[in-house]
Amino acid sequence: MDVSQLPTVLRLFHPLWDTATDDDLSYADETCAQGNFRTWAKITSHLYATCSPHPDKHVDRALLTWACSRLGPHP
């Protein structure tokens, strides 16, 4: 997935991404997901499990970094 499409596609995929900034999404894509939608689905799953019990919690760079770390090492 092209980085320019990322914010639109993710926000259509799940409402969790509505509050995330484009810069944070680009950062996570650059450092972890690398345009792979399956990786974004895994990140979404980790964040949803963390954020769903806390409706006031919003996705930010710190949460994205944490979720990416749950995926293991990256080459």
PyMOL Python script that loads the backbone (N, CA, C, O; Angstrom):
from pymol import cmd

cmd.read_pdbstr("""\
ATOM      1  N   MET A   1       0.853  -1.171   0.000  1.00  0.00           N
ATOM      2  CA  MET A   1       0.000   0.000   0.000  1.00  0.00           C
ATOM      3  C   MET A   1       0.901   1.237   0.000  1.00  0.00           C
ATOM      4  O   MET A   1       1.880   1.302   0.744  1.00  0.00           O
ATOM      5  N   ASP A   2       0.572   2.178  -0.812  1.00  0.00           N
ATOM      6  CA  ASP A   2       1.335   3.420  -0.894  1.00  0.00           C
ATOM      7  C   ASP A   2       1.073   4.278   0.337  1.00  0.00           C
ATOM      8  O   ASP A   2      -0.054   4.346   0.827  1.00  0.00           O
ATOM      9  N   VAL A   3       2.113   4.929   0.832  1.00  0.00           N
ATOM     10  CA  VAL A   3       1.999   5.729   2.064  1.00  0.00           C
ATOM     11  C   VAL A   3       0.969   6.854   1.921  1.00  0.00           C
ATOM     12  O   VAL A   3       0.365   7.259   2.915  1.00  0.00           O
ATOM     13  N   SER A   4       0.763   7.354   0.726  1.00  0.00           N
ATOM     14  CA  SER A   4      -0.228   8.420   0.535  1.00  0.00           C
ATOM     15  C   SER A   4      -1.659   7.900   0.713  1.00  0.00           C
ATOM     16  O   SER A   4      -2.558   8.674   1.040  1.00  0.00           O
ATOM     17  N   GLN A   5      -1.875   6.609   0.504  1.00  0.00           N
ATOM     18  CA  GLN A   5      -3.188   5.992   0.669  1.00  0.00           C
ATOM     19  C   GLN A   5      -3.459   5.556   2.095  1.00  0.00           C
ATOM     20  O   GLN A   5      -4.606   5.321   2.475  1.00  0.00           O
ATOM     21  N   LEU A   6      -2.412   5.449   2.874  1.00  0.00           N
ATOM     22  CA  LEU A   6      -2.484   4.852   4.198  1.00  0.00           C
ATOM     23  C   LEU A   6      -3.563   5.436   5.110  1.00  0.00           C
ATOM     24  O   LEU A   6      -4.394   4.677   5.610  1.00  0.00           O
ATOM     25  N   PRO A   7      -3.590   6.748   5.350  1.00  0.00           N
ATOM     26  CA  PRO A   7      -4.603   7.279   6.268  1.00  0.00           C
ATOM     27  C   PRO A   7      -6.041   6.966   5.822  1.00  0.00           C
ATOM     28  O   PRO A   7      -6.873   6.584   6.645  1.00  0.00           O
ATOM     29  N   THR A   8      -6.327   7.124   4.549  1.00  0.00           N
ATOM     30  CA  THR A   8      -7.677   6.872   4.052  1.00  0.00           C
ATOM     31  C   THR A   8      -8.058   5.404   4.190  1.00  0.00           C
ATOM     32  O   THR A   8      -9.145   5.085   4.672  1.00  0.00           O
ATOM     33  N   VAL A   9      -7.176   4.519   3.772  1.00  0.00           N
ATOM     34  CA  VAL A   9      -7.463   3.087   3.824  1.00  0.00           C
ATOM     35  C   VAL A   9      -7.649   2.619   5.265  1.00  0.00           C
ATOM     36  O   VAL A   9      -8.592   1.885   5.561  1.00  0.00           O
ATOM     37  N   LEU A  10      -6.760   3.036   6.157  1.00  0.00           N
ATOM     38  CA  LEU A  10      -6.867   2.593   7.547  1.00  0.00           C
ATOM     39  C   LEU A  10      -8.138   3.125   8.209  1.00  0.00           C
ATOM     40  O   LEU A  10      -8.772   2.411   8.987  1.00  0.00           O
ATOM     41  N   ARG A  11      -8.510   4.344   7.916  1.00  0.00           N
ATOM     42  CA  ARG A  11      -9.726   4.908   8.519  1.00  0.00           C
ATOM     43  C   ARG A  11     -10.989   4.243   7.968  1.00  0.00           C
ATOM     44  O   ARG A  11     -12.003   4.176   8.662  1.00  0.00           O
ATOM     45  N   LEU A  12     -10.935   3.759   6.749  1.00  0.00           N
ATOM     46  CA  LEU A  12     -12.053   2.983   6.214  1.00  0.00           C
ATOM     47  C   LEU A  12     -12.077   1.576   6.803  1.00  0.00           C
ATOM     48  O   LEU A  12     -13.142   0.984   6.978  1.00  0.00           O
ATOM     49  N   PHE A  13     -10.899   1.054   7.103  1.00  0.00           N
ATOM     50  CA  PHE A  13     -10.766  -0.301   7.645  1.00  0.00           C
ATOM     51  C   PHE A  13     -11.302  -0.417   9.067  1.00  0.00           C
ATOM     52  O   PHE A  13     -11.995  -1.380   9.396  1.00  0.00           O
ATOM     53  N   HIS A  14     -10.978   0.575   9.921  1.00  0.00           N
ATOM     54  CA  HIS A  14     -11.400   0.486  11.323  1.00  0.00           C
ATOM     55  C   HIS A  14     -11.475   1.881  11.941  1.00  0.00           C
ATOM     56  O   HIS A  14     -10.585   2.699  11.709  1.00  0.00           O
ATOM     57  N   PRO A  15     -12.520   2.171  12.723  1.00  0.00           N
ATOM     58  CA  PRO A  15     -12.662   3.500  13.339  1.00  0.00           C
ATOM     59  C   PRO A  15     -11.585   3.812  14.382  1.00  0.00           C
ATOM     60  O   PRO A  15     -11.439   4.964  14.793  1.00  0.00           O
ATOM     61  N   LEU A  16     -10.847   2.818  14.802  1.00  0.00           N
ATOM     62  CA  LEU A  16      -9.735   3.035  15.736  1.00  0.00           C
ATOM     63  C   LEU A  16      -8.755   4.074  15.193  1.00  0.00           C
ATOM     64  O   LEU A  16      -8.144   4.823  15.955  1.00  0.00           O
ATOM     65  N   TRP A  17      -8.616   4.108  13.888  1.00  0.00           N
ATOM     66  CA  TRP A  17      -7.633   4.987  13.252  1.00  0.00           C
ATOM     67  C   TRP A  17      -8.126   6.417  13.060  1.00  0.00           C
ATOM     68  O   TRP A  17      -7.356   7.271  12.622  1.00  0.00           O
ATOM     69  N   ASP A  18      -9.371   6.695  13.371  1.00  0.00           N
ATOM     70  CA  ASP A  18      -9.924   8.036  13.156  1.00  0.00           C
ATOM     71  C   ASP A  18      -9.183   9.128  13.922  1.00  0.00           C
ATOM     72  O   ASP A  18      -9.084  10.260  13.448  1.00  0.00           O
ATOM     73  N   THR A  19      -8.667   8.799  15.092  1.00  0.00           N
ATOM     74  CA  THR A  19      -8.009   9.821  15.921  1.00  0.00           C
ATOM     75  C   THR A  19      -6.494   9.864  15.724  1.00  0.00           C
ATOM     76  O   THR A  19      -5.832  10.766  16.237  1.00  0.00           O
ATOM     77  N   ALA A  20      -5.948   8.915  15.002  1.00  0.00           N
ATOM     78  CA  ALA A  20      -4.497   8.900  14.777  1.00  0.00           C
ATOM     79  C   ALA A  20      -4.116   9.972  13.754  1.00  0.00           C
ATOM     80  O   ALA A  20      -4.847  10.212  12.794  1.00  0.00           O
ATOM     81  N   THR A  21      -2.979  10.605  13.967  1.00  0.00           N
ATOM     82  CA  THR A  21      -2.528  11.622  13.012  1.00  0.00           C
ATOM     83  C   THR A  21      -1.881  10.945  11.810  1.00  0.00           C
ATOM     84  O   THR A  21      -1.365   9.832  11.909  1.00  0.00           O
ATOM     85  N   ASP A  22      -1.917  11.630  10.686  1.00  0.00           N
ATOM     86  CA  ASP A  22      -1.275  11.115   9.482  1.00  0.00           C
ATOM     87  C   ASP A  22       0.220  10.905   9.715  1.00  0.00           C
ATOM     88  O   ASP A  22       0.794   9.931   9.227  1.00  0.00           O
ATOM     89  N   ASP A  23       0.848  11.811  10.455  1.00  0.00           N
ATOM     90  CA  ASP A  23       2.281  11.685  10.743  1.00  0.00           C
ATOM     91  C   ASP A  23       2.588  10.431  11.546  1.00  0.00           C
ATOM     92  O   ASP A  23       3.573   9.745  11.277  1.00  0.00           O
ATOM     93  N   ASP A  24       1.747  10.128  12.534  1.00  0.00           N
ATOM     94  CA  ASP A  24       1.963   8.918  13.332  1.00  0.00           C
ATOM     95  C   ASP A  24       1.765   7.663  12.499  1.00  0.00           C
ATOM     96  O   ASP A  24       2.501   6.689  12.655  1.00  0.00           O
ATOM     97  N   LEU A  25       0.785   7.679  11.623  1.00  0.00           N
ATOM     98  CA  LEU A  25       0.565   6.534  10.742  1.00  0.00           C
ATOM     99  C   LEU A  25       1.745   6.340   9.794  1.00  0.00           C
ATOM    100  O   LEU A  25       2.191   5.216   9.568  1.00  0.00           O
ATOM    101  N   SER A  26       2.236   7.424   9.251  1.00  0.00           N
ATOM    102  CA  SER A  26       3.400   7.348   8.365  1.00  0.00           C
ATOM    103  C   SER A  26       4.621   6.820   9.103  1.00  0.00           C
ATOM    104  O   SER A  26       5.382   6.014   8.567  1.00  0.00           O
ATOM    105  N   TYR A  27       4.800   7.279  10.332  1.00  0.00           N
ATOM    106  CA  TYR A  27       5.920   6.815  11.152  1.00  0.00           C
ATOM    107  C   TYR A  27       5.843   5.300  11.375  1.00  0.00           C
ATOM    108  O   TYR A  27       6.836   4.595  11.196  1.00  0.00           O
ATOM    109  N   ALA A  28       4.670   4.804  11.764  1.00  0.00           N
ATOM    110  CA  ALA A  28       4.508   3.372  12.018  1.00  0.00           C
ATOM    111  C   ALA A  28       4.693   2.563  10.736  1.00  0.00           C
ATOM    112  O   ALA A  28       5.245   1.463  10.761  1.00  0.00           O
ATOM    113  N   ASP A  29       4.234   3.111   9.629  1.00  0.00           N
ATOM    114  CA  ASP A  29       4.405   2.400   8.370  1.00  0.00           C
ATOM    115  C   ASP A  29       5.880   2.332   7.990  1.00  0.00           C
ATOM    116  O   ASP A  29       6.370   1.295   7.542  1.00  0.00           O
ATOM    117  N   GLU A  30       6.563   3.420   8.168  1.00  0.00           N
ATOM    118  CA  GLU A  30       7.984   3.491   7.812  1.00  0.00           C
ATOM    119  C   GLU A  30       8.836   2.584   8.694  1.00  0.00           C
ATOM    120  O   GLU A  30       9.762   1.932   8.210  1.00  0.00           O
ATOM    121  N   THR A  31       8.524   2.542   9.975  1.00  0.00           N
ATOM    122  CA  THR A  31       9.359   1.789  10.913  1.00  0.00           C
ATOM    123  C   THR A  31       8.927   0.342  11.108  1.00  0.00           C
ATOM    124  O   THR A  31       9.702  -0.474  11.607  1.00  0.00           O
ATOM    125  N   CYS A  32       7.695   0.014  10.719  1.00  0.00           N
ATOM    126  CA  CYS A  32       7.196  -1.316  11.051  1.00  0.00           C
ATOM    127  C   CYS A  32       6.414  -1.975   9.908  1.00  0.00           C
ATOM    128  O   CYS A  32       6.834  -3.012   9.396  1.00  0.00           O
ATOM    129  N   ALA A  33       5.311  -1.400   9.514  1.00  0.00           N
ATOM    130  CA  ALA A  33       4.383  -2.081   8.601  1.00  0.00           C
ATOM    131  C   ALA A  33       4.855  -2.125   7.152  1.00  0.00           C
ATOM    132  O   ALA A  33       4.572  -3.085   6.435  1.00  0.00           O
ATOM    133  N   GLN A  34       5.559  -1.111   6.726  1.00  0.00           N
ATOM    134  CA  GLN A  34       6.132  -1.028   5.384  1.00  0.00           C
ATOM    135  C   GLN A  34       5.118  -1.317   4.277  1.00  0.00           C
ATOM    136  O   GLN A  34       5.409  -2.015   3.306  1.00  0.00           O
ATOM    137  N   GLY A  35       3.910  -0.756   4.455  1.00  0.00           N
ATOM    138  CA  GLY A  35       2.893  -0.870   3.418  1.00  0.00           C
ATOM    139  C   GLY A  35       2.166  -2.195   3.386  1.00  0.00           C
ATOM    140  O   GLY A  35       1.335  -2.411   2.503  1.00  0.00           O
ATOM    141  N   ASN A  36       2.445  -3.083   4.307  1.00  0.00           N
ATOM    142  CA  ASN A  36       1.837  -4.404   4.320  1.00  0.00           C
ATOM    143  C   ASN A  36       0.523  -4.358   5.101  1.00  0.00           C
ATOM    144  O   ASN A  36       0.520  -4.113   6.308  1.00  0.00           O
ATOM    145  N   PHE A  37      -0.589  -4.594   4.406  1.00  0.00           N
ATOM    146  CA  PHE A  37      -1.890  -4.479   5.055  1.00  0.00           C
ATOM    147  C   PHE A  37      -2.082  -5.544   6.131  1.00  0.00           C
ATOM    148  O   PHE A  37      -2.752  -5.290   7.132  1.00  0.00           O
ATOM    149  N   ARG A  38      -1.517  -6.713   5.946  1.00  0.00           N
ATOM    150  CA  ARG A  38      -1.626  -7.761   6.971  1.00  0.00           C
ATOM    151  C   ARG A  38      -0.957  -7.299   8.268  1.00  0.00           C
ATOM    152  O   ARG A  38      -1.467  -7.567   9.356  1.00  0.00           O
ATOM    153  N   THR A  39       0.159  -6.619   8.161  1.00  0.00           N
ATOM    154  CA  THR A  39       0.827  -6.084   9.350  1.00  0.00           C
ATOM    155  C   THR A  39      -0.043  -5.029  10.008  1.00  0.00           C
ATOM    156  O   THR A  39      -0.147  -4.984  11.234  1.00  0.00           O
ATOM    157  N   TRP A  40      -0.674  -4.172   9.198  1.00  0.00           N
ATOM    158  CA  TRP A  40      -1.583  -3.171   9.761  1.00  0.00           C
ATOM    159  C   TRP A  40      -2.762  -3.827  10.467  1.00  0.00           C
ATOM    160  O   TRP A  40      -3.228  -3.312  11.483  1.00  0.00           O
ATOM    161  N   ALA A  41      -3.251  -4.946   9.957  1.00  0.00           N
ATOM    162  CA  ALA A  41      -4.344  -5.663  10.616  1.00  0.00           C
ATOM    163  C   ALA A  41      -3.896  -6.174  11.986  1.00  0.00           C
ATOM    164  O   ALA A  41      -4.665  -6.130  12.947  1.00  0.00           O
ATOM    165  N   LYS A  42      -2.663  -6.655  12.078  1.00  0.00           N
ATOM    166  CA  LYS A  42      -2.127  -7.119  13.369  1.00  0.00           C
ATOM    167  C   LYS A  42      -1.970  -5.956  14.349  1.00  0.00           C
ATOM    168  O   LYS A  42      -2.299  -6.081  15.528  1.00  0.00           O
ATOM    169  N   ILE A  43      -1.467  -4.833  13.854  1.00  0.00           N
ATOM    170  CA  ILE A  43      -1.317  -3.646  14.696  1.00  0.00           C
ATOM    171  C   ILE A  43      -2.694  -3.204  15.191  1.00  0.00           C
ATOM    172  O   ILE A  43      -2.861  -2.868  16.364  1.00  0.00           O
ATOM    173  N   THR A  44      -3.672  -3.207  14.295  1.00  0.00           N
ATOM    174  CA  THR A  44      -5.037  -2.834  14.665  1.00  0.00           C
ATOM    175  C   THR A  44      -5.568  -3.748  15.759  1.00  0.00           C
ATOM    176  O   THR A  44      -6.197  -3.283  16.710  1.00  0.00           O
ATOM    177  N   SER A  45      -5.319  -5.031  15.631  1.00  0.00           N
ATOM    178  CA  SER A  45      -5.786  -5.995  16.626  1.00  0.00           C
ATOM    179  C   SER A  45      -5.181  -5.718  18.005  1.00  0.00           C
ATOM    180  O   SER A  45      -5.895  -5.726  19.008  1.00  0.00           O
ATOM    181  N   HIS A  46      -3.881  -5.477  18.056  1.00  0.00           N
ATOM    182  CA  HIS A  46      -3.219  -5.173  19.337  1.00  0.00           C
ATOM    183  C   HIS A  46      -3.770  -3.887  19.950  1.00  0.00           C
ATOM    184  O   HIS A  46      -4.041  -3.826  21.149  1.00  0.00           O
ATOM    185  N   LEU A  47      -3.931  -2.873  19.125  1.00  0.00           N
ATOM    186  CA  LEU A  47      -4.431  -1.599  19.637  1.00  0.00           C
ATOM    187  C   LEU A  47      -5.893  -1.682  20.057  1.00  0.00           C
ATOM    188  O   LEU A  47      -6.289  -1.080  21.055  1.00  0.00           O
ATOM    189  N   TYR A  48      -6.687  -2.418  19.305  1.00  0.00           N
ATOM    190  CA  TYR A  48      -8.093  -2.559  19.663  1.00  0.00           C
ATOM    191  C   TYR A  48      -8.234  -3.254  21.018  1.00  0.00           C
ATOM    192  O   TYR A  48      -9.049  -2.851  21.848  1.00  0.00           O
ATOM    193  N   ALA A  49      -7.440  -4.292  21.232  1.00  0.00           N
ATOM    194  CA  ALA A  49      -7.493  -5.012  22.515  1.00  0.00           C
ATOM    195  C   ALA A  49      -7.108  -4.096  23.677  1.00  0.00           C
ATOM    196  O   ALA A  49      -7.621  -4.249  24.785  1.00  0.00           O
ATOM    197  N   THR A  50      -6.217  -3.159  23.429  1.00  0.00           N
ATOM    198  CA  THR A  50      -5.771  -2.232  24.465  1.00  0.00           C
ATOM    199  C   THR A  50      -6.743  -1.067  24.649  1.00  0.00           C
ATOM    200  O   THR A  50      -7.005  -0.646  25.775  1.00  0.00           O
ATOM    201  N   CYS A  51      -7.268  -0.554  23.557  1.00  0.00           N
ATOM    202  CA  CYS A  51      -8.085   0.663  23.622  1.00  0.00           C
ATOM    203  C   CYS A  51      -9.576   0.411  23.845  1.00  0.00           C
ATOM    204  O   CYS A  51     -10.258   1.271  24.402  1.00  0.00           O
ATOM    205  N   SER A  52     -10.093  -0.724  23.432  1.00  0.00           N
ATOM    206  CA  SER A  52     -11.542  -0.922  23.507  1.00  0.00           C
ATOM    207  C   SER A  52     -12.109  -0.835  24.925  1.00  0.00           C
ATOM    208  O   SER A  52     -13.215  -0.323  25.092  1.00  0.00           O
ATOM    209  N   PRO A  53     -11.392  -1.318  25.968  1.00  0.00           N
ATOM    210  CA  PRO A  53     -11.954  -1.160  27.312  1.00  0.00           C
ATOM    211  C   PRO A  53     -11.861   0.281  27.841  1.00  0.00           C
ATOM    212  O   PRO A  53     -12.452   0.609  28.869  1.00  0.00           O
ATOM    213  N   HIS A  54     -11.121   1.125  27.134  1.00  0.00           N
ATOM    214  CA  HIS A  54     -10.892   2.503  27.563  1.00  0.00           C
ATOM    215  C   HIS A  54     -11.279   3.458  26.430  1.00  0.00           C
ATOM    216  O   HIS A  54     -10.410   3.874  25.664  1.00  0.00           O
ATOM    217  N   PRO A  55     -12.555   3.812  26.307  1.00  0.00           N
ATOM    218  CA  PRO A  55     -13.003   4.633  25.182  1.00  0.00           C
ATOM    219  C   PRO A  55     -12.345   6.014  25.107  1.00  0.00           C
ATOM    220  O   PRO A  55     -12.360   6.648  24.052  1.00  0.00           O
ATOM    221  N   ASP A  56     -11.773   6.479  26.209  1.00  0.00           N
ATOM    222  CA  ASP A  56     -11.103   7.780  26.194  1.00  0.00           C
ATOM    223  C   ASP A  56      -9.665   7.685  25.682  1.00  0.00           C
ATOM    224  O   ASP A  56      -9.019   8.715  25.489  1.00  0.00           O
ATOM    225  N   LYS A  57      -9.158   6.495  25.462  1.00  0.00           N
ATOM    226  CA  LYS A  57      -7.785   6.290  24.985  1.00  0.00           C
ATOM    227  C   LYS A  57      -7.761   6.418  23.464  1.00  0.00           C
ATOM    228  O   LYS A  57      -8.584   5.823  22.768  1.00  0.00           O
ATOM    229  N   HIS A  58      -6.813   7.197  22.958  1.00  0.00           N
ATOM    230  CA  HIS A  58      -6.681   7.421  21.525  1.00  0.00           C
ATOM    231  C   HIS A  58      -5.325   6.934  21.041  1.00  0.00           C
ATOM    232  O   HIS A  58      -4.348   6.930  21.789  1.00  0.00           O
ATOM    233  N   VAL A  59      -5.282   6.534  19.805  1.00  0.00           N
ATOM    234  CA  VAL A  59      -4.033   6.061  19.215  1.00  0.00           C
ATOM    235  C   VAL A  59      -3.087   7.236  19.022  1.00  0.00           C
ATOM    236  O   VAL A  59      -3.439   8.244  18.411  1.00  0.00           O
ATOM    237  N   ASP A  60      -1.883   7.086  19.553  1.00  0.00           N
ATOM    238  CA  ASP A  60      -0.830   8.084  19.360  1.00  0.00           C
ATOM    239  C   ASP A  60       0.459   7.345  19.035  1.00  0.00           C
ATOM    240  O   ASP A  60       0.470   6.119  18.924  1.00  0.00           O
ATOM    241  N   ARG A  61       1.529   8.084  18.885  1.00  0.00           N
ATOM    242  CA  ARG A  61       2.797   7.470  18.486  1.00  0.00           C
ATOM    243  C   ARG A  61       3.298   6.471  19.516  1.00  0.00           C
ATOM    244  O   ARG A  61       3.844   5.429  19.154  1.00  0.00           O
ATOM    245  N   ALA A  62       3.118   6.777  20.793  1.00  0.00           N
ATOM    246  CA  ALA A  62       3.575   5.860  21.841  1.00  0.00           C
ATOM    247  C   ALA A  62       2.832   4.527  21.754  1.00  0.00           C
ATOM    248  O   ALA A  62       3.449   3.467  21.859  1.00  0.00           O
ATOM    249  N   LEU A  63       1.516   4.572  21.564  1.00  0.00           N
ATOM    250  CA  LEU A  63       0.755   3.327  21.431  1.00  0.00           C
ATOM    251  C   LEU A  63       1.123   2.585  20.151  1.00  0.00           C
ATOM    252  O   LEU A  63       1.206   1.357  20.151  1.00  0.00           O
ATOM    253  N   LEU A  64       1.339   3.305  19.080  1.00  0.00           N
ATOM    254  CA  LEU A  64       1.754   2.664  17.831  1.00  0.00           C
ATOM    255  C   LEU A  64       3.116   1.986  17.992  1.00  0.00           C
ATOM    256  O   LEU A  64       3.323   0.876  17.501  1.00  0.00           O
ATOM    257  N   THR A  65       4.024   2.644  18.667  1.00  0.00           N
ATOM    258  CA  THR A  65       5.348   2.058  18.902  1.00  0.00           C
ATOM    259  C   THR A  65       5.222   0.789  19.723  1.00  0.00           C
ATOM    260  O   THR A  65       5.878  -0.211  19.434  1.00  0.00           O
ATOM    261  N   TRP A  66       4.376   0.828  20.751  1.00  0.00           N
ATOM    262  CA  TRP A  66       4.145  -0.357  21.574  1.00  0.00           C
ATOM    263  C   TRP A  66       3.563  -1.495  20.743  1.00  0.00           C
ATOM    264  O   TRP A  66       4.036  -2.628  20.825  1.00  0.00           O
ATOM    265  N   ALA A  67       2.534  -1.196  19.941  1.00  0.00           N
ATOM    266  CA  ALA A  67       1.893  -2.233  19.133  1.00  0.00           C
ATOM    267  C   ALA A  67       2.874  -2.841  18.132  1.00  0.00           C
ATOM    268  O   ALA A  67       2.870  -4.051  17.904  1.00  0.00           O
ATOM    269  N   CYS A  68       3.701  -2.005  17.547  1.00  0.00           N
ATOM    270  CA  CYS A  68       4.704  -2.514  16.608  1.00  0.00           C
ATOM    271  C   CYS A  68       5.712  -3.412  17.312  1.00  0.00           C
ATOM    272  O   CYS A  68       6.180  -4.393  16.734  1.00  0.00           O
ATOM    273  N   SER A  69       6.043  -3.088  18.534  1.00  0.00           N
ATOM    274  CA  SER A  69       7.018  -3.909  19.275  1.00  0.00           C
ATOM    275  C   SER A  69       6.454  -5.296  19.565  1.00  0.00           C
ATOM    276  O   SER A  69       7.217  -6.244  19.753  1.00  0.00           O
ATOM    277  N   ARG A  70       5.132  -5.429  19.605  1.00  0.00           N
ATOM    278  CA  ARG A  70       4.491  -6.713  19.849  1.00  0.00           C
ATOM    279  C   ARG A  70       4.608  -7.660  18.660  1.00  0.00           C
ATOM    280  O   ARG A  70       4.347  -8.856  18.786  1.00  0.00           O
ATOM    281  N   LEU A  71       4.999  -7.127  17.516  1.00  0.00           N
ATOM    282  CA  LEU A  71       5.097  -7.949  16.303  1.00  0.00           C
ATOM    283  C   LEU A  71       6.439  -8.662  16.181  1.00  0.00           C
ATOM    284  O   LEU A  71       6.600  -9.531  15.323  1.00  0.00           O
ATOM    285  N   GLY A  72       7.387  -8.312  17.014  1.00  0.00           N
ATOM    286  CA  GLY A  72       8.708  -8.943  16.958  1.00  0.00           C
ATOM    287  C   GLY A  72       9.699  -8.097  16.194  1.00  0.00           C
ATOM    288  O   GLY A  72       9.385  -6.988  15.763  1.00  0.00           O
ATOM    289  N   PRO A  73      10.904  -8.629  16.026  1.00  0.00           N
ATOM    290  CA  PRO A  73      11.971  -7.863  15.359  1.00  0.00           C
ATOM    291  C   PRO A  73      11.683  -7.676  13.868  1.00  0.00           C
ATOM    292  O   PRO A  73      11.024  -8.494  13.226  1.00  0.00           O
ATOM    293  N   HIS A  74      12.199  -6.581  13.357  1.00  0.00           N
ATOM    294  CA  HIS A  74      12.034  -6.258  11.936  1.00  0.00           C
ATOM    295  C   HIS A  74      13.399  -6.127  11.294  1.00  0.00           C
ATOM    296  O   HIS A  74      14.322  -5.573  11.890  1.00  0.00           O
ATOM    297  N   PRO A  75      13.528  -6.636  10.083  1.00  0.00           N
ATOM    298  CA  PRO A  75      14.828  -6.540   9.400  1.00  0.00           C
ATOM    299  C   PRO A  75      15.187  -5.117   9.040  1.00  0.00           C
ATOM    300  O   PRO A  75      16.247  -4.875   8.463  1.00  0.00           O
TER     301      PRO A  75
END
""", "prot")
cmd.dss("prot")
cmd.show_as("cartoon", "prot")
cmd.util.cbc("prot")
cmd.orient("prot")
